[in-house]
Amino acid sequence: MRMEVKRDRGHGTVAALLAVLLSSQCWAGGLPPPQNPDEILSESYTGKSYSPYARRSFASRPLWGDTHLHTDLSMDAGAFGNRLGLDAAYQFARGDEVVSSNGTPARLSRPLDFLVVADHSDNMGFFPDMIAGAPHVLADPTGRDWYDRINAGDGVSVAIELIGLFSQDKFPKALMYTPDSTPYKNAWAKTVAAAERYNNPGTFTALIGYEWTSLVKGDNLHRVVIYRDDGDKASQMVPFTTVAPQGSTNPRDLWKWLADYEARTGGDVLAIAHNGNLSNGTMFPLTEQYDGKRLDKTYVTQRARWEPLYEVTQMKGDGETVPFLSPNDEFANFETWAIGNLDGSRAKVDSMLAGEYARSALKRGLALEERLGTNPYKFGMIGSTDSHTSLATAQEDNFFGKHSGAEPSPTRMEHPFMKTDAGTIMGWEMVASGLAAVWATENTREAIFDAMQRKEVYATSGSRMTVRLFGGWDYTQQDLNSRTPAFAGYSKGVPMGGNLSAAPQGKSPGFMVFALRDPVGANLDRIQIIKGWMDGKELKEQVYDVVWSGDRKPGADGKVPPVGNTVDVANATWINSIGSSELASIWHDPDFDPSQRAFYYARVLEIPTPRWSTIDAFRFDVPIPEGAPTSIQERAYTAPIWFTP
């Protein structure tokens, strides 16, 4: 309201002015608030207040973490040369500089928001005693041999030997720390105490956890167990192991232990499977388990209850899919490990692959739900490192290797990481991956755990791109263009990890997806939606390019051409002259059938950047190994959204 006031020698003008201001409701305090402020907002506006951030109850940014890190308490990590304990692991993850086991200063580009130290539950605490020369270890001939060889610099071969013995159930009984032994209990107490020391709600979360390491004749069935609880509950029971009689290699017995823990303590736990690519087909069974027993309703309901997440990418290979399973997916062959099982004792054959990879597992889950009433593979996807160095490094330019025997050096790429009759994995084939992104409302144990339970998570191969996916029936372009699309995302539909049903007549589901590049990373190439569905008895999949950078046009085959490549191999650099800093779209399924079970997840691809092996070649002035890719396209995989008729 604009006024012109003339000066007057008397007081009448002031009084008149006050009268005008009061009658016009223009006093210094401003307009009086409406009695029902929410009711005057436009129906097309999805905020709950004029300030769009008021009354916001959902997460506004992803939290970044690693749910799978090993310290020197894990016997294989110690044998490989790791001399860093729990303190160093937490200090490094929260952003401190530490010195690696090989004497190299190391620090993250940005701190992580959370960490799970997941040391192996079997024989926890054995290695620190062995390297210290504990008398009871040196009294055993095998213990003395390992001690001497490690001190002579032959720790890598010792690590491979003890992994092989353990996987074939031949580990010396005299050297096994059982859960009822004092050294084992002390190791678990140290693990819990360290998490309590470094947990700093709101700033850095230390979730308590461990890895249950089931190896059935070398076939990987590992799970990471994560607690929602503080140390008072987590310390009431020691972890579950795989060696009888206290432990078991059967996942069903692990689920019983999880149920027993919750019943006895009132706490909350979950389990995360990983590296199905090294299970030789046993990770995601369709008809029978590894022991020959048929899948039943108990199996599918227990697995769905206890395993809401899957670790889809890490240092031992990416686990989304492979060309044999997805021949029409040009991005399927990403950092693939497919020579055999975990210890290389049995070679891989094509018939195993469908039971190993996430996309085929998601499809199998639809068939099992149809047959048994519950989908056991209704999981969200995360990444983590499985680093055995105590250093959670997943960036290509800061990669400290799978274990301390493979930390940065001029020769680490040229030596075999694993060599058996099944085949060879070279040092350059280690994968600098991955990270877990969690849409939690706050940085606390409870909020992060709850986000994992509801599957509002995604995986990346190491980049910190921001990705959101929502599914619903009524999203509009205005919802996306508002710059606050999550308000409409939640109010009109479900986020990643959610479920859709009861399709409105004549409508197909719409998926609102958007991504922002890592602030210190590469531009984005494209966003894809991967659909899997059940057509009668047949399981099918389709990859859709839904939005991409630049003015590229799909070819006759419907595929969008490659984005290009700016990588300078000689100098291990790239430039962001191609790609987009952000991509967003609302995509409707053009082939939707409301009678068919289906899932949809987003895959976001960056433009090519130098692989860690290219960076090593530049920094150490050594050749790039033959067969090693010079660049890669970092990526993210969201948790799916499922449609059930």
LOGUFI-815957 format. One record per residue (C-alpha): y, z, x; residue in three letters. Coordinates in Angstrom, 2 decimals, padded with zeros to 5 digits, m for minus. Each point is the difference from the previous one (the first is absolute). Layout:
N
Y:Z:X:ALA .
...
***
This chain:
645
000.00:000.00:000.00:MET .
003.28:m001.15:001.58:ARG .
003.25:001.90:m000.90:MET .
003.61:m000.40:000.94:GLU .
001.95:003.31:m000.10:VAL .
003.79:000.19:000.30:LYS .
001.69:002.92:001.75:ARG .
001.93:002.46:m002.16:ASP .
002.24:002.87:001.00:ARG .
m001.46:002.30:m002.64:GLY .
m003.41:001.52:m000.55:HIS .
m000.68:m002.03:m003.08:GLY .
m001.40:m002.92:001.93:THR .
m002.64:002.14:001.71:VAL .
m001.08:001.50:m003.29:ALA .
m000.14:m003.43:m001.58:ALA .
m002.04:m001.33:002.88:LEU .
m002.52:002.83:m000.29:LEU .
m000.28:m000.65:m003.70:ALA .
m000.69:m003.67:000.61:VAL .
m002.61:000.78:002.68:LEU .
m001.79:002.52:m002.16:LEU .
000.02:m002.22:m003.05:SER .
m001.25:m002.92:002.09:SER .
m002.78:002.12:001.59:GLN .
001.28:m000.97:003.43:CYS .
000.48:003.37:001.67:TRP .
m001.02:000.51:003.60:ALA .
m003.53:000.91:m000.98:GLY .
m000.61:m003.51:m001.34:GLY .
m001.52:m001.13:m003.27:LEU .
m002.05:002.62:m001.80:PRO .
m003.73:m000.67:000.34:PRO .
m001.75:m001.46:m003.02:PRO .
m002.16:002.41:m001.95:GLN .
m003.16:m002.06:000.71:ASN .
000.68:m001.96:003.20:PRO .
m003.43:m001.62:000.09:ASP .
000.49:m001.56:m003.42:GLU .
003.01:m002.10:001.00:ILE .
m001.87:m001.89:002.74:LEU .
m001.07:m003.58:m000.61:SER .
m003.61:m000.55:m000.98:GLU .
m000.30:m002.58:002.76:SER .
000.88:002.62:002.62:TYR .
m003.13:001.83:001.16:THR .
001.67:002.99:001.63:GLY .
000.00:003.39:m001.70:LYS .
003.62:000.71:000.92:SER .
003.06:m002.00:001.03:TYR .
m000.86:001.14:003.52:SER .
m003.31:m001.85:000.41:PRO .
m001.28:002.55:002.49:TYR .
000.46:003.02:m002.23:ALA .
m003.19:001.25:m001.66:ARG .
m002.07:m002.19:002.32:ARG .
m003.46:001.51:000.18:SER .
m001.82:m002.71:001.97:PHE .
m000.19:m000.60:003.74:ALA .
002.90:m001.99:001.40:SER .
m001.46:m000.89:003.41:ARG .
m003.44:m000.17:001.59:PRO .
m001.15:002.67:002.42:LEU .
m001.77:m001.29:003.11:TRP .
m003.01:001.60:001.59:GLY .
m003.34:m000.16:001.73:ASP .
m002.95:001.60:m001.78:THR .
m002.52:m000.56:002.78:HIS .
000.77:001.26:003.51:LEU .
m002.31:001.58:002.59:HIS .
000.78:002.50:002.75:THR .
m002.06:001.35:002.89:ASP .
m001.91:002.15:m002.53:LEU .
m001.99:m003.13:m000.92:SER .
m002.84:m000.38:002.47:MET .
000.27:m003.78:000.32:ASP .
003.80:000.13:000.46:ALA .
m000.38:002.56:002.76:GLY .
m002.72:m001.93:001.77:ALA .
002.13:m003.14:m000.09:PHE .
002.67:001.93:001.90:GLY .
002.26:001.62:m002.58:ASN .
001.49:003.19:001.43:ARG .
002.61:000.51:m002.72:LEU .
m000.58:002.68:m002.59:GLY .
001.30:000.84:m003.45:LEU .
003.51:000.95:001.11:ASP .
000.64:m003.31:001.73:ALA .
m001.30:m001.94:m003.02:ALA .
002.43:001.69:m002.39:TYR .
002.91:m000.08:002.43:GLN .
m000.42:m003.72:000.57:PHE .
m000.32:m000.78:m003.72:ALA .
003.17:001.90:m000.87:ARG .
001.94:m002.00:002.60:GLY .
m000.19:001.96:003.24:ASP .
m000.68:m001.65:003.35:GLU .
m003.33:000.93:001.58:VAL .
m001.97:m001.14:003.02:VAL .
m003.25:m001.84:m000.73:SER .
m003.34:000.96:001.52:SER .
000.55:m002.71:002.61:ASN .
003.44:001.29:000.99:GLY .
002.18:m002.47:m001.92:THR .
003.04:001.31:m001.93:PRO .
m000.37:m000.88:m003.68:ALA .
002.14:000.29:m003.11:ARG .
000.14:m001.55:m003.46:LEU .
002.87:m002.31:m000.94:SER .
000.47:002.20:m003.09:ARG .
m001.73:003.26:m000.95:PRO .
m002.77:m000.01:m002.54:LEU .
000.46:001.96:m003.21:ASP .
m003.53:001.40:m000.06:PHE .
m003.18:000.22:002.04:LEU .
m003.65:000.89:m000.54:VAL .
m001.84:001.06:003.14:VAL .
m003.51:m001.06:m000.97:ALA .
m002.27:001.10:002.82:ASP .
m003.71:m000.60:m000.42:HIS .
m001.66:002.85:m001.84:SER .
m003.26:m000.44:001.92:ASP .
000.09:001.89:003.31:ASN .
003.65:000.91:m000.47:MET .
001.24:001.81:003.10:GLY .
m002.92:m000.96:002.25:PHE .
001.93:m002.22:002.38:PHE .
002.71:002.48:001.07:PRO .
m002.82:002.39:000.97:ASP .
m001.84:m002.73:001.93:MET .
003.03:m001.17:001.97:ILE .
000.77:003.64:000.78:ALA .
m003.51:000.38:001.44:GLY .
m001.26:002.61:m002.47:ALA .
m003.21:001.54:001.45:PRO .
m002.11:m000.63:m003.10:HIS .
000.91:m003.71:000.11:VAL .
m000.65:m000.42:003.72:LEU .
m003.34:001.80:m000.36:ALA .
m001.27:m002.97:m002.02:ASP .
m001.02:m003.02:002.16:PRO .
001.75:m002.50:m002.27:THR .
003.11:002.17:m000.16:GLY .
000.09:000.26:003.79:ARG .
m000.50:m003.77:000.36:ASP .
002.85:m000.77:m002.42:TRP .
002.27:002.53:001.71:TYR .
m000.63:m001.50:003.44:ASP .
000.45:m003.59:m001.16:ARG .
003.22:000.74:m001.88:ILE .
001.47:001.74:003.04:ASN .
m001.04:m003.00:002.09:ALA .
002.03:m002.29:m002.27:GLY .
m002.86:m001.36:m002.10:ASP .
001.08:001.50:m003.32:GLY .
m000.01:m003.26:m001.98:VAL .
m003.72:m000.56:000.58:SER .
m000.67:003.64:m000.90:VAL .
001.92:m000.44:m003.25:ALA .
m001.97:m003.12:m000.90:ILE .
m003.24:001.78:000.86:GLU .
000.69:003.08:m002.13:LEU .
001.16:m002.17:m002.94:ILE .
m003.24:m001.95:000.21:GLY .
m002.13:003.16:000.18:LEU .
001.84:001.54:m002.92:PHE .
m000.22:m003.12:m002.17:SER .
m003.73:m000.28:000.62:GLN .
m000.55:003.74:m000.69:ASP .
m000.99:000.67:003.63:LYS .
002.89:002.21:001.11:PHE .
m001.29:002.99:002.04:PRO .
m000.43:002.93:m002.39:LYS .
000.91:002.51:002.71:ALA .
003.46:m001.59:000.28:LEU .
000.72:m000.14:m003.72:MET .
002.62:002.43:m001.32:TYR .
m001.22:000.85:m003.48:THR .
002.42:001.17:m002.73:PRO .
m001.42:003.53:000.06:ASP .
000.66:000.43:003.74:SER .
002.94:001.92:001.41:THR .
001.36:m002.91:002.12:PRO .
000.02:m002.25:m003.06:TYR .
001.77:002.55:m002.17:LYS .
002.56:000.54:002.73:ASN .
000.69:m003.75:000.22:ALA .
000.59:m000.22:m003.75:TRP .
002.23:003.05:000.06:ALA .
002.10:m001.67:002.74:LYS .
000.21:m003.17:m002.08:THR .
001.25:001.86:m003.07:VAL .
002.40:002.17:002.00:ALA .
001.59:m003.02:001.68:ALA .
000.60:m001.71:m003.35:ALA .
001.63:003.18:m001.27:GLU .
002.26:000.21:003.06:ARG .
001.29:m003.55:m000.25:TYR .
000.23:m000.34:m003.77:ASN .
003.70:m000.09:m000.85:ASN .
000.44:m000.74:m003.73:PRO .
002.72:m002.52:m000.67:GLY .
000.05:m001.26:003.58:THR .
m003.52:m000.47:001.38:PHE .
m003.29:000.64:m001.77:THR .
m003.18:000.98:001.84:ALA .
m002.87:m000.49:m002.42:LEU .
m003.22:001.80:000.89:ILE .
m003.02:m002.26:000.35:GLY .
m003.09:m001.12:001.91:TYR .
m002.33:m002.99:000.29:GLU .
m003.55:000.14:m001.33:TRP .
m001.83:m002.42:002.29:THR .
m003.07:m001.39:m001.74:SER .
m001.84:m002.53:002.15:LEU .
m003.29:m001.19:m001.43:VAL .
m001.67:m001.88:002.85:LYS .
003.46:m001.06:001.11:GLY .
001.23:m001.10:m003.43:ASP .
003.43:001.48:m000.64:ASN .
000.49:002.18:m003.10:LEU .
002.84:002.16:001.33:HIS .
002.44:001.86:m002.22:ARG .
003.20:001.87:000.79:VAL .
000.36:003.18:m002.08:VAL .
003.56:001.10:m000.86:ILE .
001.09:003.34:m001.46:TYR .
002.90:000.57:m002.37:ARG .
m000.18:003.64:000.98:ASP .
001.50:002.29:002.58:ASP .
m002.02:001.78:002.64:GLY .
m000.91:003.00:m002.14:ASP .
m002.32:m002.18:m002.09:LYS .
m000.99:m002.61:002.61:ALA .
m001.25:002.72:002.35:SER .
m002.40:001.48:m002.55:GLN .
m002.67:m002.66:000.64:MET .
m000.81:m001.87:003.20:VAL .
m000.19:m003.82:m000.29:PRO .
m003.07:m001.87:m001.19:PHE .
m002.06:m001.64:002.74:THR .
m002.77:m002.62:000.13:THR .
m002.75:001.80:001.89:VAL .
m002.67:001.78:m002.05:ALA .
m000.55:002.62:m001.18:PRO .
003.67:000.95:m000.39:GLN .
001.15:m003.60:m000.40:GLY .
m001.09:m003.39:m001.31:SER .
000.73:m003.69:000.60:THR .
m000.04:m000.70:m003.76:ASN .
003.47:m000.41:m001.57:PRO .
m001.31:001.60:m003.19:ARG .
m000.55:003.23:001.92:ASP .
003.57:m000.18:001.31:LEU .
001.22:m000.31:m003.60:TRP .
m002.04:003.11:m000.87:LYS .
001.70:001.84:002.87:TRP .
003.43:m001.09:m001.27:LEU .
m000.86:001.29:m003.48:ALA .
m001.27:003.26:001.45:ASP .
003.17:000.46:002.03:TYR .
002.20:m000.43:m003.06:GLU .
m002.16:002.33:m002.08:ALA .
m000.05:002.73:002.63:ARG .
003.62:m000.13:001.15:THR .
001.92:m001.45:m002.94:GLY .
001.31:m002.63:002.39:GLY .
000.21:m003.79:m000.09:ASP .
m001.57:m002.57:002.33:VAL .
m000.67:m003.74:000.11:LEU .
m001.87:m002.39:002.28:ALA .
000.97:m003.37:001.46:ILE .
m002.64:m002.48:001.14:ALA .
000.78:m002.41:002.84:HIS .
m001.38:m002.80:002.14:ASN .
m002.37:m001.51:m002.51:GLY .
000.05:m002.98:002.38:ASN .
m002.23:002.07:002.31:LEU .
m002.39:001.21:m002.71:SER .
m002.19:m003.14:m000.03:ASN .
000.33:m000.27:m003.77:GLY .
m000.59:003.63:m000.95:THR .
003.57:001.17:m000.74:MET .
000.37:m001.57:m003.46:PHE .
m003.46:m000.39:m001.56:PRO .
m000.44:m001.99:m003.20:LEU .
m003.57:000.85:m001.00:THR .
m001.41:002.61:002.36:GLU .
001.13:002.45:002.64:GLN .
m000.87:m000.14:003.69:TYR .
m003.06:002.19:m000.64:ASP .
m001.42:m002.37:m002.62:GLY .
000.91:002.10:m003.03:LYS .
001.57:m001.96:m002.84:ARG .
003.60:000.63:m000.95:LEU .
000.26:002.14:m003.11:ASP .
002.70:001.56:m002.18:LYS .
000.14:003.09:002.19:THR .
000.72:m002.08:003.11:TYR .
002.80:m002.04:m001.54:VAL .
001.70:002.95:m001.69:THR .
m000.16:002.19:003.12:GLN .
001.29:m002.72:002.30:ARG .
002.85:m000.81:m002.40:ALA .
000.83:003.72:m000.16:ARG .
000.04:000.75:003.71:TRP .
001.07:m003.25:001.69:GLU .
003.28:m001.27:m001.48:PRO .
001.02:m001.83:003.19:LEU .
m001.44:m002.39:002.58:TYR .
001.25:m000.44:003.56:GLU .
000.21:m003.78:000.04:VAL .
001.46:m000.63:003.45:THR .
m000.26:001.81:003.34:GLN .
m000.76:m000.48:003.69:MET .
m003.63:m001.05:m000.53:LYS .
000.87:m003.01:m002.11:GLY .
001.77:m000.96:m003.20:ASP .
m002.06:000.53:m003.14:GLY .
001.64:m001.99:m002.81:GLU .
m002.18:m003.11:000.02:THR .
m001.47:m002.74:002.22:VAL .
m000.24:m003.80:m000.36:PRO .
m003.69:000.11:m000.99:PHE .
000.92:002.08:m003.06:LEU .
003.38:m001.64:m000.67:SER .
m000.25:m003.62:001.21:PRO .
003.15:m001.10:m001.85:ASN .
002.18:002.72:001.54:ASP .
001.72:m001.36:003.12:GLU .
001.03:003.54:001.03:PHE .
m003.49:001.51:m000.30:ALA .
m000.94:m000.06:003.69:ASN .
002.29:002.78:001.22:PHE .
m001.13:002.21:002.91:GLU .
m003.66:m000.31:m001.00:THR .
m002.78:002.03:001.62:TRP .
m003.33:m001.34:m001.19:ALA .
m002.67:000.17:002.69:ILE .
m002.06:002.88:m001.34:GLY .
000.04:003.68:m000.93:ASN .
001.91:002.83:001.67:LEU .
m002.18:000.44:003.08:ASP .
m000.97:m003.67:000.22:GLY .
m003.67:000.80:m000.53:SER .
m000.43:m002.57:m002.78:ARG .
001.63:m003.42:m000.20:ALA .
002.01:m001.18:m002.99:LYS .
m001.30:m002.59:m002.47:VAL .
002.02:m001.62:m002.79:ASP .
m001.93:001.70:m002.79:SER .
001.45:003.36:001.11:MET .
003.66:m000.97:m000.35:LEU .
000.46:000.47:m003.76:ALA .
m000.89:003.69:000.42:GLY .
002.58:000.51:002.74:GLU .
003.46:m001.29:m000.98:TYR .
002.60:001.40:m002.38:ALA .
000.58:m003.08:m002.15:ARG .
m003.69:m000.54:m000.68:SER .
m000.38:003.74:m000.66:ALA .
002.78:m000.13:m002.58:LEU .
m001.85:m002.85:m001.70:LYS .
m003.32:001.83:000.14:ARG .
001.69:002.97:m001.63:GLY .
000.70:m002.11:m003.09:LEU .
m003.68:m000.90:m000.32:ALA .
m001.12:003.61:000.48:LEU .
002.46:001.18:m002.65:GLU .
m001.44:m002.55:m002.40:GLU .
m003.55:001.21:000.74:ARG .
000.41:003.75:000.54:LEU .
003.26:000.85:m001.75:GLY .
002.03:001.04:003.08:THR .
001.57:m001.98:002.82:ASN .
m000.91:001.77:003.28:PRO .
002.19:m002.33:002.06:TYR .
003.26:000.55:m001.86:LYS .
001.83:000.91:003.18:PHE .
003.48:m000.27:001.41:GLY .
000.37:m001.47:003.48:MET .
001.53:001.67:003.06:ILE .
000.01:m000.68:003.72:GLY .
m000.37:002.47:002.85:SER .
m000.72:m000.19:003.72:THR .
m003.31:001.76:000.75:ASP .
001.55:000.47:003.42:SER .
m002.00:002.22:002.35:HIS .
002.93:000.55:002.38:THR .
001.86:002.66:m002.07:SER .
002.77:m002.65:m000.24:LEU .
000.61:m001.59:m003.41:ALA .
001.24:m003.36:001.29:THR .
m000.27:m003.04:m002.27:ALA .
002.91:m002.19:001.13:GLN .
m000.90:m003.07:002.04:GLU .
002.60:000.87:002.65:ASP .
m001.12:003.64:000.33:ASN .
m003.79:m000.23:m000.13:PHE .
m001.95:002.65:001.92:PHE .
m003.45:m001.26:m000.93:GLY .
m002.99:001.24:m001.91:LYS .
m000.90:002.61:002.62:HIS .
001.35:001.33:003.29:SER .
m002.20:m002.37:001.99:GLY .
002.00:m002.83:m001.57:ALA .
003.55:001.30:000.44:GLU .
002.56:m002.46:001.41:PRO .
m001.02:m001.56:003.32:SER .
m000.07:m003.50:001.51:PRO .
m003.77:m000.23:m000.50:THR .
m000.65:001.59:m003.41:ARG .
m000.19:m003.38:m001.79:MET .
m002.62:m001.56:002.25:GLU .
m002.72:002.68:m000.22:HIS .
m002.47:000.12:m002.91:PRO .
000.86:002.66:m002.54:PHE .
m003.64:m000.11:m001.11:MET .
m002.87:m002.15:001.24:LYS .
m003.51:000.10:m001.46:THR .
m002.76:m002.42:m000.98:ASP .
001.86:m000.49:m003.30:ALA .
003.05:m001.41:001.78:GLY .
003.16:000.90:001.88:THR .
003.37:001.36:m001.07:ILE .
002.51:m000.61:002.76:MET .
002.83:002.37:000.86:GLY .
002.61:m002.42:m001.34:TRP .
m001.72:000.12:m003.41:GLU .
001.15:003.56:m000.66:MET .
002.38:m000.02:m002.96:VAL .
003.44:001.65:000.02:ALA .
m000.36:001.27:m003.57:SER .
000.83:001.61:m002.37:GLY .
002.19:002.32:m002.08:LEU .
m000.22:001.72:m003.38:ALA .
003.01:m000.31:m002.32:ALA .
000.14:002.56:m002.81:VAL .
002.48:000.01:m002.90:TRP .
000.39:003.79:m000.21:ALA .
002.87:001.87:m001.65:THR .
000.47:002.27:003.01:GLU .
m001.40:000.50:003.47:ASN .
m002.46:002.81:m000.70:THR .
m003.76:000.39:000.07:ARG .
m000.17:000.25:m003.77:GLU .
002.19:m003.03:m000.76:ALA .
m001.70:m002.26:002.57:ILE .
m003.48:001.03:m001.15:PHE .
000.93:m000.57:m003.65:ASP .
001.32:m003.49:000.80:ALA .
m003.31:m000.76:001.72:MET .
m001.92:001.24:m003.02:GLN .
001.93:m002.27:m002.36:ARG .
m000.35:m002.86:002.53:LYS .
003.72:m000.71:000.27:GLU .
m000.47:m001.14:003.59:VAL .
m000.22:m003.07:002.17:TYR .
m001.28:m001.01:003.42:ALA .
001.75:m001.81:002.80:THR .
m001.30:m001.33:003.27:SER .
002.73:001.96:001.81:GLY .
003.30:m001.26:m001.41:SER .
002.15:002.27:m002.18:ARG .
000.96:m002.49:m002.68:MET .
000.84:001.47:m003.42:THR .
m002.14:m001.33:m002.83:VAL .
m000.14:000.79:m003.72:ARG .
m002.27:m001.45:m002.69:LEU .
000.16:000.67:m003.74:PHE .
m002.01:m001.45:m002.84:GLY .
000.95:m000.21:m003.67:GLY .
000.60:m002.31:m002.94:TRP .
003.79:m000.12:m000.41:ASP .
001.70:m000.27:003.39:TYR .
003.07:m002.24:000.11:THR .
001.96:m001.66:002.75:GLN .
002.81:002.45:m000.71:GLN .
m002.37:002.86:000.88:ASP .
m000.53:m001.59:003.40:LEU .
003.64:m000.98:000.55:ASN .
001.30:003.47:m000.80:SER .
m000.58:001.15:003.60:ARG .
m001.69:003.06:m001.46:THR .
m003.17:m001.65:m001.31:PRO .
m002.18:003.10:000.33:ALA .
001.71:001.50:m003.09:PHE .
m001.31:m002.85:m002.14:ALA .
m003.21:m000.10:002.01:GLY .
m001.00:003.48:m001.10:TYR .
001.52:m000.02:m003.48:SER .
m001.54:m003.32:m001.03:LYS .
m003.29:000.08:001.87:GLY .
m002.06:001.54:002.80:VAL .
000.37:000.10:003.81:PRO .
m002.57:m001.05:002.59:MET .
m003.19:001.95:m000.57:GLY .
000.55:m000.07:m003.77:GLY .
m001.91:m001.40:m002.95:ASN .
000.83:m002.46:m002.76:LEU .
m001.89:m000.52:m003.25:SER .
000.52:m001.07:m003.60:ALA .
001.67:m003.33:000.74:ALA .
002.58:m000.89:m002.68:PRO .
m000.90:m003.10:m001.97:GLN .
000.98:m003.14:001.90:GLY .
001.30:001.81:003.09:LYS .
m001.22:m000.08:003.59:SER .
000.74:002.86:002.37:PRO .
003.16:m000.27:002.08:GLY .
000.19:001.37:003.51:PHE .
003.32:000.99:001.49:MET .
m000.33:000.00:003.76:VAL .
002.61:000.38:002.71:PHE .
000.08:000.56:003.73:ALA .
002.59:000.83:002.65:LEU .
m000.62:m000.74:003.67:ARG .
m000.50:002.74:002.56:ASP .
003.55:000.77:001.21:PRO .
m001.07:m000.47:003.63:VAL .
m002.67:m002.60:m000.74:GLY .
m000.50:m003.57:m001.07:ALA .
001.20:m001.92:m003.02:ASN .
m002.35:m000.66:m002.89:LEU .
m001.97:m003.21:m000.50:ASP .
m001.37:000.43:m003.54:ARG .
m001.42:002.29:m002.64:ILE .
m003.36:m000.83:m001.55:GLN .
m001.88:001.44:m002.94:ILE .
m003.76:000.18:000.47:ILE .
m001.92:000.03:m003.26:LYS .
m003.66:000.84:m000.44:GLY .
m001.76:m000.21:m003.33:TRP .
m003.33:m000.03:m001.74:MET .
m000.80:m003.17:m001.91:ASP .
m003.19:000.75:m001.86:GLY .
m002.37:001.01:002.78:LYS .
001.96:m001.83:002.71:GLU .
002.53:001.72:002.28:LEU .
002.96:m002.16:000.96:LYS .
003.21:000.21:002.01:GLU .
003.23:m001.94:000.37:GLN .
002.98:000.27:002.35:VAL .
003.40:m000.86:m001.49:TYR .
003.17:m000.55:002.03:ASP .
002.62:001.58:m002.28:VAL .
003.16:m000.03:002.14:VAL .
000.78:m001.23:003.51:TRP .
002.87:m000.52:002.40:SER .
001.94:m003.20:000.51:GLY .
m000.19:m003.20:m002.02:ASP .
m003.68:m000.78:000.59:ARG .
m001.88:m001.72:m002.81:LYS .
m003.70:000.44:m000.80:PRO .
m002.13:m002.93:001.07:GLY .
m002.44:m002.01:m002.09:ALA .
m002.54:002.78:000.51:ASP .
002.44:002.53:m001.46:GLY .
000.42:001.81:003.32:LYS .
003.38:000.81:001.52:VAL .
000.36:m001.44:003.52:PRO .
000.16:002.34:003.01:PRO .
003.33:001.70:000.61:VAL .
000.20:m001.11:003.63:GLY .
m000.15:001.96:003.24:ASN .
002.87:001.16:002.23:THR .
m002.15:001.92:002.51:VAL .
000.94:m000.55:003.64:ASP .
m003.42:000.64:001.54:VAL .
001.18:000.07:003.61:ALA .
002.51:002.76:m000.73:ASN .
m001.88:001.70:m002.87:ALA .
002.97:m000.22:m002.36:THR .
000.92:m001.54:m003.34:TRP .
003.13:m000.56:m002.07:ILE .
000.62:000.51:m003.71:ASN .
001.38:m003.51:m000.54:SER .
m002.66:m000.71:m002.62:ILE .
m001.29:002.06:m002.88:GLY .
001.90:002.33:m002.33:SER .
001.15:003.59:000.30:SER .
m001.17:000.64:m003.56:GLU .
m002.15:m001.73:m002.60:LEU .
m000.47:000.80:m003.67:ALA .
m001.53:m001.59:m003.08:SER .
m001.41:000.54:m003.46:ILE .
m003.30:m001.83:m000.23:TRP .
m002.14:m000.53:m003.09:HIS .
m003.68:m000.78:000.29:ASP .
m000.34:m003.64:m001.13:PRO .
m003.77:000.35:m000.44:ASP .
m000.12:003.30:m001.86:PHE .
m002.91:000.63:m002.37:ASP .
000.34:003.31:m001.90:PRO .
m003.78:000.24:m000.32:SER .
m000.57:000.15:003.79:GLN .
000.20:002.97:002.37:ARG .
002.39:m000.71:002.87:ALA .
002.00:001.50:002.85:PHE .
003.18:m001.15:001.72:TYR .
001.44:001.08:003.35:TYR .
002.88:m001.28:002.12:ALA .
m000.28:m001.22:003.56:ARG .
003.28:m000.32:001.91:VAL .
000.15:m002.08:003.17:LEU .
002.59:000.11:002.77:GLU .
000.97:m002.98:002.13:ILE .
m002.03:m000.29:003.24:PRO .
000.76:002.49:002.75:THR .
m001.57:000.55:003.46:PRO .
m003.39:001.71:000.00:ARG .
m000.44:003.05:002.24:TRP .
m002.12:m002.07:002.40:SER .
002.90:m002.44:000.45:THR .
002.33:002.94:000.66:ILE .
m002.45:001.45:002.54:ASP .
m000.21:m003.35:001.78:ALA .
003.79:m000.06:000.34:PHE .
000.43:003.63:001.04:ARG .
m002.81:m000.03:002.60:PHE .
000.42:m003.66:001.02:ASP .
m003.63:m000.83:m000.72:VAL .
m001.56:m002.97:m001.84:PRO .
m000.56:000.12:m003.74:ILE .
m003.79:000.18:m000.42:PRO .
m001.75:m003.10:m001.25:GLU .
m000.47:000.21:m003.75:GLY .
002.72:002.59:m000.58:ALA .
002.58:m001.07:m002.60:PRO .
003.51:m000.05:001.41:THR .
001.63:000.99:m003.30:SER .
m001.00:001.67:m003.25:ILE .
001.43:000.43:m003.47:GLN .
000.29:003.70:m000.78:GLU .
m000.81:000.78:m003.61:ARG .
m000.13:002.54:m002.78:ALA .
m002.62:000.52:m002.73:TYR .
000.97:001.94:m003.09:THR .
m002.31:002.05:m002.16:ALA .
m001.14:m002.20:m002.89:PRO .
000.94:000.20:m003.65:ILE .
m003.05:m000.33:m002.24:TRP .
m000.30:m001.59:m003.43:PHE .
m002.78:001.21:m002.27:THR .
m000.58:m001.73:m003.36:PRO .
***
